[in-house]
Amino acid sequence: MDKRGGKLVTIFGGSGFIGTQLTQELARRGYRIRVAVRRPDLAGHVRMFGFPGQIQPVQANLRYPESVKAAVAGSDVVINLVGILFEKGKQRFRLIQTQGAKYVAEAARDAGVARLIHMSALGADAESPSAYARSKALGEAEVFNAFPDAIVIRPSVVFGQDDGFLNLFGFIARLFPVMPLIHGDTRFQPVYVSDVARAYALAVEGSVKSGKVYELGGPDIETMRDLIARVLRETQRKRPVLPVPAGLAKMGASVMAFLPRPLLTPDQVVQLGIDNVVSEEAIRQKRTFAAFGIEPTGMDAVLPSYMWRFRKHGEFDRHGDNALGVH
């Protein structure tokens, strides 16, 4: 594909953790990219991933359909990565992840966009006890109602350099004398951000069937207890692990929910009690990484590259004792 004559892809949420990786991936493949975000002035870093003019941040807010329509205009492909992990102020699950998803899908349909790709999450379920998971499932329904040929991708928890999951545990290990453990037997299937970005890029190129839901999980399935132990190994921290009953965790989370960026909310406590793994049905139907021809990357290959930041001596511990000339 000729780079300067490439198709235009609009990415809602293209400056976030996954969006940044995807923007780089699509830029390398020659696409022109419109990064639609609430604050374009804070998304200037994405420009450096392409040649001059290839990547353009624009203003859009999923709560306002007119701004969504303006961002979609002229696009060949639209990707919606926008999601929130907790509610704050006007940012509500239903407004962003259900109604916002509807606005993007309707705008894509009305603009004659060739392909719509929507990010959901493993565990999306209209009957879930988690408000987050319910809003994700309802958002999927709105997307397919407006754009039946959409591609919906549900990743498990995503890990990588700037993730908000394992980095959070590393921060807790560094800051607190004990490691709290909530719902220790819940299973997770963490997926590497670069693999997720590749899957989206392949979906952009039409490598998978439309009108389907794909579930993405890494090669490692581990319980919350396993993940905490892994974080302690990677950070070289010796911390007693303290099981916390869900009820007590919810009480603490209710207090933390008032913080500008809470470490934990009551709804997240609920989510932590629900397995977050690829379904057997998706495996049978090959609606997984297998559909994309991707062999997912394990945590062992990636975590050492960034979890060293939470070790006692940080950068010095990254390279072991020999970095200090000790033998």
C-alpha positions as a Markdown table, in Angstrom:
| # | Residue | x | y | z |
|---|---|---|---|---|
| 1 | Met | 0.0 | 0.0 | 0.0 |
| 2 | Asp | 1.3 | 3.4 | -0.9 |
| 3 | Lys | 1.8 | 5.3 | 2.4 |
| 4 | Arg | 0.6 | 8.7 | 1.3 |
| 5 | Gly | -2.3 | 7.3 | -0.6 |
| 6 | Gly | -3.4 | 5.0 | 2.2 |
| 7 | Lys | -6.9 | 4.6 | 3.5 |
| 8 | Leu | -8.2 | 6.7 | 6.4 |
| 9 | Val | -8.7 | 5.0 | 9.7 |
| 10 | Thr | -10.4 | 6.9 | 12.5 |
| 11 | Ile | -9.6 | 5.6 | 16.0 |
| 12 | Phe | -11.7 | 6.7 | 18.9 |
| 13 | Gly | -9.4 | 6.6 | 21.9 |
| 14 | Gly | -6.3 | 6.3 | 19.7 |
| 15 | Ser | -4.0 | 8.0 | 22.2 |
| 16 | Gly | -4.6 | 5.6 | 25.1 |
| 17 | Phe | -2.7 | 2.4 | 26.2 |
| 18 | Ile | -4.0 | 0.2 | 23.4 |
| 19 | Gly | -4.7 | 3.0 | 21.0 |
| 20 | Thr | -1.1 | 4.2 | 21.0 |
| 21 | Gln | 0.1 | 0.7 | 20.1 |
| 22 | Leu | -2.5 | 0.4 | 17.4 |
| 23 | Thr | -1.7 | 3.8 | 15.9 |
| 24 | Gln | 1.9 | 2.8 | 15.5 |
| 25 | Glu | 0.9 | -0.5 | 14.0 |
| 26 | Leu | -1.4 | 1.0 | 11.4 |
| 27 | Ala | 1.1 | 3.8 | 10.6 |
| 28 | Arg | 3.7 | 1.2 | 9.8 |
| 29 | Arg | 1.2 | -0.4 | 7.5 |
| 30 | Gly | 0.8 | 2.9 | 5.6 |
| 31 | Tyr | -2.7 | 4.0 | 6.7 |
| 32 | Arg | -3.6 | 7.6 | 7.3 |
| 33 | Ile | -4.9 | 7.9 | 10.9 |
| 34 | Arg | -7.4 | 10.2 | 12.5 |
| 35 | Val | -7.0 | 10.0 | 16.3 |
| 36 | Ala | -10.4 | 11.1 | 17.9 |
| 37 | Val | -10.0 | 12.1 | 21.5 |
| 38 | Arg | -11.7 | 14.4 | 24.0 |
| 39 | Arg | -8.4 | 16.5 | 24.4 |
| 40 | Pro | -6.4 | 16.6 | 21.1 |
| 41 | Asp | -4.0 | 19.0 | 22.8 |
| 42 | Leu | -2.9 | 16.0 | 25.0 |
| 43 | Ala | -2.6 | 13.6 | 22.1 |
| 44 | Gly | 0.3 | 15.3 | 20.2 |
| 45 | His | 2.6 | 12.4 | 21.0 |
| 46 | Val | 0.9 | 10.2 | 18.4 |
| 47 | Arg | 2.1 | 12.3 | 15.5 |
| 48 | Met | 5.6 | 11.1 | 16.0 |
| 49 | Phe | 4.6 | 7.5 | 15.0 |
| 50 | Gly | 4.2 | 8.5 | 11.3 |
| 51 | Phe | 5.4 | 10.8 | 8.6 |
| 52 | Pro | 4.3 | 14.4 | 8.7 |
| 53 | Gly | 0.5 | 14.6 | 8.2 |
| 54 | Gln | -0.1 | 10.9 | 8.4 |
| 55 | Ile | -1.5 | 11.0 | 11.9 |
| 56 | Gln | -4.0 | 13.8 | 12.9 |
| 57 | Pro | -5.6 | 14.1 | 16.4 |
| 58 | Val | -9.1 | 15.6 | 16.3 |
| 59 | Gln | -11.6 | 16.4 | 19.0 |
| 60 | Ala | -14.5 | 14.1 | 19.7 |
| 61 | Asn | -16.6 | 13.2 | 22.7 |
| 62 | Leu | -18.7 | 10.0 | 22.7 |
| 63 | Arg | -21.4 | 11.8 | 24.7 |
| 64 | Tyr | -22.0 | 14.2 | 21.8 |
| 65 | Pro | -23.1 | 12.5 | 18.6 |
| 66 | Glu | -22.4 | 15.6 | 16.4 |
| 67 | Ser | -18.7 | 15.5 | 17.4 |
| 68 | Val | -18.7 | 11.7 | 16.6 |
| 69 | Lys | -20.2 | 12.3 | 13.2 |
| 70 | Ala | -17.6 | 15.0 | 12.4 |
| 71 | Ala | -14.7 | 12.6 | 13.4 |
| 72 | Val | -16.1 | 9.8 | 11.3 |
| 73 | Ala | -16.7 | 11.8 | 8.1 |
| 74 | Gly | -14.6 | 10.6 | 5.2 |
| 75 | Ser | -13.2 | 7.5 | 7.0 |
| 76 | Asp | -12.7 | 4.1 | 5.3 |
| 77 | Val | -12.5 | 2.3 | 8.6 |
| 78 | Val | -13.6 | 3.3 | 12.1 |
| 79 | Ile | -12.3 | 1.7 | 15.3 |
| 80 | Asn | -13.8 | 2.4 | 18.8 |
| 81 | Leu | -11.4 | 1.7 | 21.6 |
| 82 | Val | -13.1 | 4.0 | 24.2 |
| 83 | Gly | -13.8 | 2.6 | 27.6 |
| 84 | Ile | -13.7 | 3.6 | 31.2 |
| 85 | Leu | -12.7 | 1.5 | 34.2 |
| 86 | Phe | -14.6 | 3.5 | 36.8 |
| 87 | Glu | -17.4 | 6.1 | 36.8 |
| 88 | Lys | -16.5 | 9.7 | 37.6 |
| 89 | Gly | -18.6 | 12.9 | 37.1 |
| 90 | Lys | -20.2 | 12.8 | 33.6 |
| 91 | Gln | -18.2 | 9.7 | 32.6 |
| 92 | Arg | -20.7 | 6.9 | 33.2 |
| 93 | Phe | -20.6 | 3.3 | 32.0 |
| 94 | Arg | -23.9 | 3.5 | 30.1 |
| 95 | Leu | -23.1 | 6.9 | 28.5 |
| 96 | Ile | -19.7 | 5.9 | 27.3 |
| 97 | Gln | -19.7 | 2.1 | 26.7 |
| 98 | Thr | -23.3 | 1.7 | 25.6 |
| 99 | Gln | -24.7 | 5.0 | 24.3 |
| 100 | Gly | -21.3 | 6.1 | 23.0 |
| 101 | Ala | -20.8 | 2.8 | 21.2 |
| 102 | Lys | -24.2 | 3.3 | 19.6 |
| 103 | Tyr | -23.3 | 6.8 | 18.4 |
| 104 | Val | -20.1 | 5.6 | 16.8 |
| 105 | Ala | -21.8 | 2.7 | 15.1 |
| 106 | Glu | -24.6 | 4.9 | 13.8 |
| 107 | Ala | -22.2 | 7.5 | 12.5 |
| 108 | Ala | -20.1 | 4.8 | 10.8 |
| 109 | Arg | -23.2 | 3.4 | 9.1 |
| 110 | Asp | -24.5 | 6.8 | 8.0 |
| 111 | Ala | -21.1 | 7.8 | 6.6 |
| 112 | Gly | -20.9 | 4.6 | 4.5 |
| 113 | Val | -17.8 | 3.4 | 6.3 |
| 114 | Ala | -16.6 | 0.1 | 5.0 |
| 115 | Arg | -15.5 | -1.5 | 8.2 |
| 116 | Leu | -16.3 | -0.9 | 11.9 |
| 117 | Ile | -14.2 | -2.5 | 14.7 |
| 118 | His | -15.4 | -2.2 | 18.3 |
| 119 | Met | -13.5 | -3.0 | 21.4 |
| 120 | Ser | -15.4 | -4.8 | 24.2 |
| 121 | Ala | -14.0 | -6.9 | 27.0 |
| 122 | Leu | -14.0 | -10.5 | 28.1 |
| 123 | Gly | -16.8 | -11.0 | 30.6 |
| 124 | Ala | -19.2 | -8.7 | 28.8 |
| 125 | Asp | -22.6 | -10.0 | 29.8 |
| 126 | Ala | -26.0 | -8.2 | 29.9 |
| 127 | Glu | -26.8 | -10.3 | 33.1 |
| 128 | Ser | -23.5 | -9.7 | 34.9 |
| 129 | Pro | -23.5 | -8.4 | 38.5 |
| 130 | Ser | -20.9 | -5.9 | 37.3 |
| 131 | Ala | -22.2 | -2.6 | 35.9 |
| 132 | Tyr | -19.0 | -2.4 | 33.7 |
| 133 | Ala | -19.6 | -5.8 | 32.1 |
| 134 | Arg | -23.3 | -5.1 | 31.6 |
| 135 | Ser | -22.6 | -1.8 | 29.8 |
| 136 | Lys | -20.0 | -3.5 | 27.6 |
| 137 | Ala | -22.6 | -6.2 | 26.5 |
| 138 | Leu | -25.3 | -3.6 | 25.9 |
| 139 | Gly | -22.7 | -1.7 | 23.8 |
| 140 | Glu | -22.1 | -4.7 | 21.7 |
| 141 | Ala | -25.8 | -5.1 | 21.1 |
| 142 | Glu | -26.1 | -1.4 | 20.0 |
| 143 | Val | -23.1 | -1.8 | 17.7 |
| 144 | Phe | -24.6 | -4.9 | 15.9 |
| 145 | Asn | -28.0 | -3.3 | 15.7 |
| 146 | Ala | -26.7 | -0.3 | 13.9 |
| 147 | Phe | -23.9 | -2.0 | 12.0 |
| 148 | Pro | -24.5 | -5.8 | 11.6 |
| 149 | Asp | -21.2 | -6.4 | 9.9 |
| 150 | Ala | -19.2 | -4.9 | 12.7 |
| 151 | Ile | -16.2 | -6.8 | 14.2 |
| 152 | Val | -16.3 | -6.9 | 18.0 |
| 153 | Ile | -13.1 | -7.8 | 19.8 |
| 154 | Arg | -13.1 | -8.8 | 23.5 |
| 155 | Pro | -9.6 | -8.8 | 25.0 |
| 156 | Ser | -8.8 | -10.2 | 28.5 |
| 157 | Val | -6.9 | -7.9 | 30.8 |
| 158 | Val | -4.1 | -6.3 | 28.7 |
| 159 | Phe | -0.5 | -6.1 | 29.9 |
| 160 | Gly | 2.4 | -4.1 | 28.6 |
| 161 | Gln | 4.7 | -1.2 | 29.4 |
| 162 | Asp | 2.0 | 1.2 | 30.5 |
| 163 | Asp | -0.8 | -1.2 | 31.6 |
| 164 | Gly | -3.1 | -0.4 | 34.5 |
| 165 | Phe | -3.3 | -3.9 | 35.8 |
| 166 | Leu | 0.1 | -5.5 | 36.7 |
| 167 | Asn | 1.7 | -2.1 | 37.1 |
| 168 | Leu | -0.9 | -1.4 | 39.8 |
| 169 | Phe | 0.1 | -4.5 | 41.7 |
| 170 | Gly | 3.7 | -3.6 | 41.3 |
| 171 | Phe | 3.0 | -0.2 | 42.8 |
| 172 | Ile | 1.2 | -1.8 | 45.7 |
| 173 | Ala | 4.1 | -4.2 | 46.3 |
| 174 | Arg | 6.5 | -1.2 | 46.4 |
| 175 | Leu | 4.3 | 1.0 | 48.6 |
| 176 | Phe | 2.7 | -1.3 | 51.1 |
| 177 | Pro | 4.1 | -3.9 | 53.6 |
| 178 | Val | 1.4 | -6.5 | 52.6 |
| 179 | Met | -0.2 | -7.6 | 49.4 |
| 180 | Pro | -4.0 | -7.6 | 49.6 |
| 181 | Leu | -5.6 | -10.5 | 47.8 |
| 182 | Ile | -9.3 | -10.3 | 46.7 |
| 183 | His | -11.0 | -13.3 | 45.0 |
| 184 | Gly | -7.8 | -15.3 | 44.9 |
| 185 | Asp | -9.2 | -18.1 | 42.8 |
| 186 | Thr | -10.6 | -16.0 | 39.9 |
| 187 | Arg | -8.9 | -16.9 | 36.7 |
| 188 | Phe | -7.4 | -14.5 | 34.2 |
| 189 | Gln | -5.8 | -14.8 | 30.8 |
| 190 | Pro | -3.7 | -11.7 | 30.4 |
| 191 | Val | -3.0 | -10.6 | 26.8 |
| 192 | Tyr | 0.0 | -8.7 | 25.5 |
| 193 | Val | -0.9 | -5.2 | 24.1 |
| 194 | Ser | 1.2 | -5.6 | 20.9 |
| 195 | Asp | -0.7 | -8.8 | 20.1 |
| 196 | Val | -4.0 | -7.0 | 20.6 |
| 197 | Ala | -2.8 | -4.2 | 18.3 |
| 198 | Arg | -1.8 | -6.7 | 15.6 |
| 199 | Ala | -5.2 | -8.3 | 15.8 |
| 200 | Tyr | -7.0 | -5.0 | 15.3 |
| 201 | Ala | -4.7 | -4.1 | 12.4 |
| 202 | Leu | -5.5 | -7.4 | 10.7 |
| 203 | Ala | -9.2 | -6.8 | 11.2 |
| 204 | Val | -8.7 | -3.4 | 9.5 |
| 205 | Glu | -7.2 | -5.3 | 6.6 |
| 206 | Gly | -10.2 | -7.7 | 6.3 |
| 207 | Ser | -8.3 | -10.7 | 7.5 |
| 208 | Val | -11.2 | -12.0 | 9.7 |
| 209 | Lys | -14.9 | -12.5 | 9.1 |
| 210 | Ser | -17.2 | -9.6 | 9.9 |
| 211 | Gly | -20.3 | -9.7 | 12.0 |
| 212 | Lys | -18.6 | -11.8 | 14.7 |
| 213 | Val | -17.3 | -11.4 | 18.3 |
| 214 | Tyr | -13.6 | -12.4 | 18.8 |
| 215 | Glu | -12.2 | -13.3 | 22.2 |
| 216 | Leu | -8.5 | -12.6 | 22.8 |
| 217 | Gly | -6.5 | -14.2 | 25.7 |
| 218 | Gly | -2.8 | -14.9 | 26.2 |
| 219 | Pro | -1.2 | -18.4 | 26.5 |
| 220 | Asp | -1.2 | -18.2 | 30.4 |
| 221 | Ile | -4.3 | -18.8 | 32.5 |
| 222 | Glu | -3.5 | -17.8 | 36.1 |
| 223 | Thr | -5.6 | -17.2 | 39.2 |
| 224 | Met | -5.4 | -13.8 | 41.0 |
| 225 | Arg | -3.3 | -15.6 | 43.6 |
| 226 | Asp | -0.9 | -16.7 | 40.9 |
| 227 | Leu | -0.6 | -13.2 | 39.4 |
| 228 | Ile | 0.1 | -11.7 | 42.8 |
| 229 | Ala | 2.9 | -14.3 | 43.3 |
| 230 | Arg | 4.2 | -13.5 | 39.8 |
| 231 | Val | 4.3 | -9.8 | 40.5 |
| 232 | Leu | 6.2 | -10.4 | 43.8 |
| 233 | Arg | 8.8 | -12.5 | 41.9 |
| 234 | Glu | 9.2 | -9.9 | 39.2 |
| 235 | Thr | 9.6 | -7.0 | 41.6 |
| 236 | Gln | 11.8 | -9.1 | 43.9 |
| 237 | Arg | 9.6 | -8.1 | 46.9 |
| 238 | Lys | 8.9 | -10.3 | 49.9 |
| 239 | Arg | 5.4 | -9.3 | 51.1 |
| 240 | Pro | 2.9 | -11.4 | 53.0 |
| 241 | Val | -0.2 | -12.0 | 51.0 |
| 242 | Leu | -3.3 | -11.0 | 52.9 |
| 243 | Pro | -6.7 | -12.4 | 51.7 |
| 244 | Val | -9.4 | -9.8 | 52.0 |
| 245 | Pro | -13.1 | -10.8 | 52.1 |
| 246 | Ala | -15.1 | -9.3 | 49.2 |
| 247 | Gly | -17.4 | -7.5 | 51.6 |
| 248 | Leu | -14.6 | -5.8 | 53.4 |
| 249 | Ala | -12.9 | -5.0 | 50.0 |
| 250 | Lys | -16.1 | -3.3 | 48.9 |
| 251 | Met | -16.3 | -1.2 | 52.0 |
| 252 | Gly | -12.7 | 0.0 | 51.4 |
| 253 | Ala | -13.4 | 0.5 | 47.7 |
| 254 | Ser | -16.4 | 2.6 | 48.5 |
| 255 | Val | -14.1 | 5.1 | 50.3 |
| 256 | Met | -11.5 | 5.0 | 47.6 |
| 257 | Ala | -14.1 | 5.7 | 44.9 |
| 258 | Phe | -14.1 | 9.3 | 46.0 |
| 259 | Leu | -10.5 | 9.8 | 45.0 |
| 260 | Pro | -9.8 | 11.5 | 41.7 |
| 261 | Arg | -8.4 | 8.2 | 40.4 |
| 262 | Pro | -9.4 | 5.4 | 42.8 |
| 263 | Leu | -7.2 | 2.3 | 43.1 |
| 264 | Leu | -10.3 | 0.2 | 43.4 |
| 265 | Thr | -14.1 | 0.7 | 43.2 |
| 266 | Pro | -16.9 | -1.5 | 44.5 |
| 267 | Asp | -17.8 | -2.6 | 40.9 |
| 268 | Gln | -14.2 | -3.6 | 40.3 |
| 269 | Val | -14.4 | -5.8 | 43.4 |
| 270 | Val | -17.3 | -7.5 | 41.7 |
| 271 | Gln | -15.4 | -7.9 | 38.4 |
| 272 | Leu | -12.5 | -9.5 | 40.3 |
| 273 | Gly | -14.8 | -12.3 | 41.3 |
| 274 | Ile | -15.7 | -13.3 | 37.7 |
| 275 | Asp | -13.4 | -15.5 | 35.6 |
| 276 | Asn | -11.8 | -13.5 | 32.7 |
| 277 | Val | -10.9 | -16.2 | 30.2 |
| 278 | Val | -11.7 | -17.1 | 26.6 |
| 279 | Ser | -14.9 | -19.2 | 26.4 |
| 280 | Glu | -14.9 | -22.8 | 25.2 |
| 281 | Glu | -17.4 | -21.7 | 22.5 |
| 282 | Ala | -15.0 | -19.1 | 21.1 |
| 283 | Ile | -12.2 | -21.7 | 21.1 |
| 284 | Arg | -14.4 | -24.3 | 19.2 |
| 285 | Gln | -15.5 | -21.7 | 16.6 |
| 286 | Lys | -11.9 | -20.3 | 16.3 |
| 287 | Arg | -13.1 | -16.8 | 17.3 |
| 288 | Thr | -9.7 | -16.3 | 19.1 |
| 289 | Phe | -6.2 | -15.3 | 18.1 |
| 290 | Ala | -6.3 | -18.4 | 15.9 |
| 291 | Ala | -8.6 | -16.5 | 13.5 |
| 292 | Phe | -5.9 | -13.9 | 13.1 |
| 293 | Gly | -3.0 | -16.3 | 12.7 |
| 294 | Ile | -1.4 | -14.9 | 15.8 |
| 295 | Glu | 0.5 | -16.9 | 18.4 |
| 296 | Pro | 0.0 | -14.9 | 21.6 |
| 297 | Thr | 3.0 | -13.8 | 23.7 |
| 298 | Gly | 3.3 | -15.1 | 27.3 |
| 299 | Met | 4.0 | -12.9 | 30.3 |
| 300 | Asp | 7.4 | -14.4 | 30.9 |
| 301 | Ala | 8.7 | -12.8 | 27.7 |
| 302 | Val | 7.5 | -9.3 | 28.5 |
| 303 | Leu | 7.1 | -8.6 | 32.2 |
| 304 | Pro | 10.9 | -8.5 | 33.0 |
| 305 | Ser | 11.2 | -5.6 | 30.5 |
| 306 | Tyr | 9.1 | -3.2 | 32.7 |
| 307 | Met | 8.3 | -4.7 | 36.1 |
| 308 | Trp | 11.9 | -4.0 | 37.2 |
| 309 | Arg | 10.8 | -0.5 | 38.0 |
| 310 | Phe | 9.1 | -1.7 | 41.2 |
| 311 | Arg | 12.2 | -3.4 | 42.6 |
| 312 | Lys | 14.0 | -1.9 | 45.5 |
| 313 | His | 16.8 | -0.4 | 43.5 |
| 314 | Gly | 14.9 | 0.1 | 40.2 |
| 315 | Glu | 17.3 | 0.5 | 37.3 |
| 316 | Phe | 20.2 | -1.1 | 39.1 |
| 317 | Asp | 18.2 | -4.2 | 39.8 |
| 318 | Arg | 17.2 | -4.4 | 36.1 |
| 319 | His | 20.5 | -5.8 | 35.1 |
| 320 | Gly | 21.3 | -7.8 | 38.3 |
| 321 | Asp | 24.3 | -7.4 | 40.6 |
| 322 | Asn | 26.8 | -7.2 | 37.8 |
| 323 | Ala | 25.4 | -3.8 | 36.8 |
| 324 | Leu | 27.1 | -2.6 | 40.0 |
| 325 | Gly | 30.3 | -4.4 | 39.3 |
| 326 | Val | 29.6 | -7.0 | 42.0 |
| 327 | His | 30.8 | -10.6 | 41.4 |
